[in-house]
């Protein structure tokens, strides 16, 4: 059974992102209204707002919670080209309420004892030369790090060097996603935790653009800011040239048609590995983050399958439903011949939970939800003393094991459960769809939830939805 809830009138404009905390007891939401709200679930499974505040000078695009080991911390990305770090400050009286499981007093309200908690802006990361579309904290075993990607096609990795103040962050990596060189991973190149921060601290002053009201489309958040982006396009172009990033295609609707997304590998063993999609490309790159030389381990493309280290190693013919297909040959030219409608809007790396392979899910503007089975290269291969046949063992490989088009509309989000056994996707058809592997590891639909169902359940107080058999 699926439990569905509904938060009526959560924001004054289109909601752009929602994010659960580590324990699933709090929910952070952001919107085109430039505000962030924190919600807490009560014993009756109802969500009550705890805090809200104006976070940015333009629409907030993405949120991410840090691991609770580092405290109650949120990172927010925005169309104002900044990422902000927020920390919750709780008064002693409110801390007792939190420990007792009670809902804290809303930060915007007051009582006889004053506000119980508030969120403090600790840092502003303003290195992006385009709107920041995604932000995600790294797995906790790598320290307090976060990754961002923006419409200048740059992947940036930050590390906090002053804990617990959270004031000073260094930019440890700045990579052009479209220009990252390919290279196999081995003993000598695999990254490890506690990498050294080599860059200088980032700016602490916000670089903002004027925010012009636009037509908020339910299927493209970017369209709501199209007027603003056109007005400031020349300034953004100059910034991209100064940054040295590759110049992306300049179609009139690039901001609306493109997709920018990231997801960290949750497995500590393979080091700092991240999946990233950018611009109008239908490909997702698996990138090894390394202080000496970051490289592309694998490229996943629905048109060209999976390519490693700049050569074709594994791909598949068109799938029938969600069946695995056979291997064929593909070239980089074939992989680049793709439609802008296939731009990747969301990528999610599943927790491994002891599997010998990884699962990566993608959602795209063509309405497809795809699942990839990724096998890491052998770590026993010495890159400096290769013998015949060992080069291929060191390469990562992948095959698409599912391709669903049930949404029949752009997919905005894909997300795994905590064990990586159940995938959820949200599309512009107004439905959340669930996918699960059946006998024989064949992925099939497992259930759906629609807005109309949630409204009916809120009225009847029946919060269970039947899952498909």
N, C-alpha and C positions, 0 to 999 in steps of 0.2 A: 504494500500500500504506500502511496505517496501522500505526504502531508503538505498542503498548500496553504499559505497565508497571504494576506493582502494588507499593504500599508497605503491607505487612501491619502491622496494629496501630499505625497512625501516632499515634493519640491514645487516651486513656483514655475518651473520650466522643465524641459526634457531632461530626464535622468540619464546621465552618461555612463555611470559605473557604480557597481556595488561590490563590497569586499567584506567577507567575514574575517573576524580575528582568529587567532590560533585555536581557541576553544569553541568557536561557533556560537558564543553567547552575545557577541556584539556585532553590529553591522554598520559599516561606514558607507554613505552614499554621497554622490556629487552630481552636479547638474550644470546646465547652461546658465543657471542663475548665479554662478560663481561661488556658491556656498557648499560647505561640507556639513553633513549631519551624522551624528552617532546615535545608534539605536541599540537598546538592550531588550532581550526577550525575558518575559516574566514567567511565572509558574503556569500561567494559562496559555502559553505559547503566543502571546500578543506582544508586538514590538512597540516599545515606548521610546520616544526621543529623549536622549540624555543631554546632548549638546548640539549647538549649531553655530556657525560663524562664517563670515565672508572671508574666503581663503585667497582668492586671486583677483586680478583685474580683468580677467576674461574667463571664458568657460573652463571648468575643470574637466579634464579628459580622463584621468585615471587615478586610482588610489591603490596603495599597498601597505599592509601592516608588517611591521618588523616582528621577529620572533620575540615572545614575551621575556626571554632571557635578557634582552636589552632594555626592557621597560615597555611602557605603553606609547608606541611611536607609530606615526603614519607619515608616509610620503605621498605628496600629491603632485600630479603633472597638469600642465595647463596650456591653453592656447596663447597665453601671454609669454611663452617661451621660457618659463621657469619651472623648476621643481622645488618644492618647499618641504622642509622637515618639521613635523609637529610633534610635540610631546605633551602628554596629559599631566597636569599638575593637580594633585588631589590634596585637599585639606585633611587634617587628622580625623575630623568628624566624618568626612565622606569616605575615608579609607575604611572605617569600621562598617559603613553601609555596604561598601563593595565586598568586604569579607563576608558579610552576612547574606550576600546575594540580593540585596535590595537595590532598587533603581535609584541612581543618584539624581540630585536635583539638576534640572536643565541649566546649562551655563548662561543662557540668555534671561533666565528668570532670577528672582531674588526671594529670600526668606529672612526671618529674623536673624539668622546666623550668617547670612550672605551666601554667595555662590559656593557650592561644594567642590566644584572642579572647573578647570578651564584648560584649553589647549593653547600652548605657547609656541609661537614660531621660533624655531631654534636656528635654522639656516635656510638660505636661498641659493640654489644652484642655477646660475644664469649663463651657462656656456653655450646653450643651443642657439643655432642660427635659424631655426624654424620652430613651428609649434611642436610641443612635446606631446607625443601621443601615447606613450606607455612608460610605466615605471614599475620596477619590481625589486624587492629586497632579495639578496642572495640567501641560499640556505645558511642557517645559523653557524654551521661548522666552518664557514669561510670568514667569519667575523661580520661586523656590521658594515656590509657593502650593499650597494644597490646599482641597478642597471637602468638606463633610460634610452629611448630611441625617439628621434624627432624627424620632422619632414625634411631636414637637410641630409637625411639618410645616414646620420652618424649614430653609432652605438657608443655610449659613454658609461664607464664604470667608475663609481665613486666609492671611497672608503672613509669612514669616520676615524679621525686620529685623536680626537679628544672625547673620551667617554668618562663620566656620563654627561658632560655638558652638551654634547652634540653640536657644538658651535663650528668646529673646524672639520671640513671635508676636503679630501684631495681627489683630483681627477687622475686616476691611475691608468686608464685606457681611453683613447678616443679613436674609434675605428670607422672607416667608411665601409658600410656593410657591402656595397656593391663592388668594392675594390680589395677586400681582404684576400690575400693569397691563399691558395690551397696547399695543403701539406698533411701527410699522414701523422698520426700520433704514435709516439713510442716512449721509451724510457727517458730519452733526452729532452722531449718537448712537452710531456704531460705536466700541466700546472698543478700546483699544490696549494693548500690553505696557507694563510699568513704570508701572502706575497707582499713584497716591499712596495710602498707607495713612492713613486718617483717624481710625480708632478707637484706643482705648487698649489696652495689652497685656492679654491675657486672664489669667484666674486661673492660678495654678500649684499650687493645692491641689486634691486629688482630692475630688469630691463623689460619694460612693458610697451604694449601697443594699445592704441585706442580701440575700444570695443564697440563696434557698430552693431545695432540690432539687425538680425537677418531673419529669413524665413526658416524656422526650425522644422526641418523635415524629420519624420519619424524614422527614416531609413538611412539618413546621412547627417551626422552631427556637423560635419564640416560645412555643409551647405548653409547652416545657420550663420557661419562666419565668413562666407564667401566674399561679401562686400568688403569686409575688413581686410581680407587677404589680398584682394585686388588693389585696394588703395595703397597697401604697403609692400606690394610685390617687388618694386624696384629696390627698396632698402634691404629686403631679405635676400635678393639676388646678389647684392654687393657683399653681404655678410658671408654668403656661401663661397664666393670667390676668395675672400680673405682667409677662410678656414681651410682651404685646400681640398675640400671635399669634391667628389665627382659631381658634375652638374647634372641633375636629374632632368628628365624630359619636362618641357614647359607647356603642356596642354592647358587650356583654360580651366579645366576642371580637375587638375592633378590632385589638389588637396581633397576634393570630394571623391575622386575615383580611386585614389591610392589607399593603401593599408599599411600601418606600422605597428608591429607587435613583437613581444619578446617573452621568453619563458626559460627559466633556469632548469638545468638538470638537477634533480634532487639527490642523486647518488654522489656521495663524497669521494668514492674511490677514483673516479675519472677526472677529478679536479674541477676547475671552473669551466664548465661547458654551458653554452646558452644557445637556444634556437631563436632566430630572428627573421622576420619578414619585413620588407619595406617597399615603398612606392607602389607602382602598378604591377609589380612582378608577382607571378603565381608561385614562385619558388620560396622555400624556407631554407635558410642556411644554418647548419650546425657549426658553431664557432668555438674553438678552443681558446680561452683567455689565458695568455701567458705574458709575464713581465718582459721576456726577451723577444718573443715573436709570436703573436697571435695568428691563427690560421683557420681556414675553413676545412673542417673534417669531412663534411658531407653536404650535398645540396639536394633537397627534396622538391620535385616538381611533378605536378599531375600530368604534364605534357611529356616530360622526358624521364620520368622515374627518378632514381637516385643516382647521383654521380659523386665520386670521391676523388680527391686529389687531382682534379682537373681532367679526369678520364672517366669514360663510361664503364661502370662495373655491374650495375644491377638496375633493372627497370621492369615494367610489366605492360602487357597489352590491356585494352579496356576491360574493366571489371564487369562481371555480371552480378548485380546486387552487391554482396560484400565478400565475394569469393576471392581467394588469392589467385593471381594469374602468373603466367610463366615469365621467364627472363628474356630480354631482348637487348639490342644495342641502341644507344642514343648518343648524340653529339651535343655540345654546348649550343650550337646554332639552333638545333631543334628545340632545346629547352627555352630559348629566348623568344621563340615565335609564339607568343601567347597574347590573349585578349586582355585589355585592362579590366574587363568585368570579372576576371579570375583573381584579382588582387586579394591577398591574404589579410583578413581582418582580425584574426585571433589565432594564437597558437598556445597549446598547453602540453607540457611535459609531465607525464604521469609518474607518480611515486613508483619506484621499482619493486619494493616489497619482496626482495629476494629473487626476482626473475633474472635470467641470464641475458635478457634483451630489454630494450626500452620501448615504450609506447608514446608516440607523439600524435596529437590530434590537431587538426587545423580547420578553421572555418573561413569561407571566402565569399566574395560578393556575387559569385555565380550560384549561390544557394547550396553549395556542397559542403558536407562534413566528411573529412577524410581522416583515416587512422593509419599511421605508419608503424611498422615493426622495425626497429633499428637495432642492429647488432654492432657493438663496439669492436674495434680491432684488437688483436692479441697484444697484451702488454709484455709478453715474454720475448718479443722480437727485438733484437738489438739493431737499431737503425744504422749504426756505424759499421756493422759486420754482417750484412745481409747475404744469405745464400739463395739459390734458386727457389722460387715459390714463397719465400718468407715475406716478400714485399706486399703481396696481396693480403696476407694474414694480418698485417698491421693496419689495413684500411678498414674504416667503418663502412657498413653496408646497410641497405634498407629495402623494404618492399611495402607497397601499399596493400593493406589487408582489408580495408573497408572504404566504400565511397557511397555516401547517402545524399540524396537530393530531395528529401521529403519536405524541407522547408519551402522550396520553390520561391524563395526570396533571399536577399542577402542575409548571411549569418553574422551576427554581431559578437558572439562570445561562445567559446567552448571551455569546459572546465571538468576536471576529473574529481572523483571522490578521493578520500584519504588513502585508499588501498590501490587506486588505479584500476579498479575493476568495473566502474560504472562511469560513463561519460554523459555529460549534459550539454545541450546546445540551445542557444536562444537566437531566434531569427525574426525578421521583419514580418513574418506571417502571424506574429503575436503569440507564438507558442514556444514553450520550453520542451524539448524532446530529449528522451533518455535512450542510451544505447548500451547494450550489454552483450558480452560474449556467451554464446550458448554452447552446447556440446560440440566438440570438434573445433572449438575456438573460432566459430563463425559469429561475427558481430551482427546483431539484429536489433530492431526497435524494441524498447522495453517499456514505453509509456510516454504520455504527453500531458502537459498542463497548459491551459489557455487562460487568458485574462477573464473571459466570461465564466470559466469554471471557478476561478478564485472568488469572483464577485458573488456567484451563487452560493458558494460554501460559506462566505462571510455572512450571508443572510440566513442560511439554514444552520450554521454552526457545525456543519458536517465537513471536516477538514481532510477526509480520506478520499483519494482518487485511485480508481482501479488501475493497476498496471497491466499492460498487455501480457498475454501468456507467452 
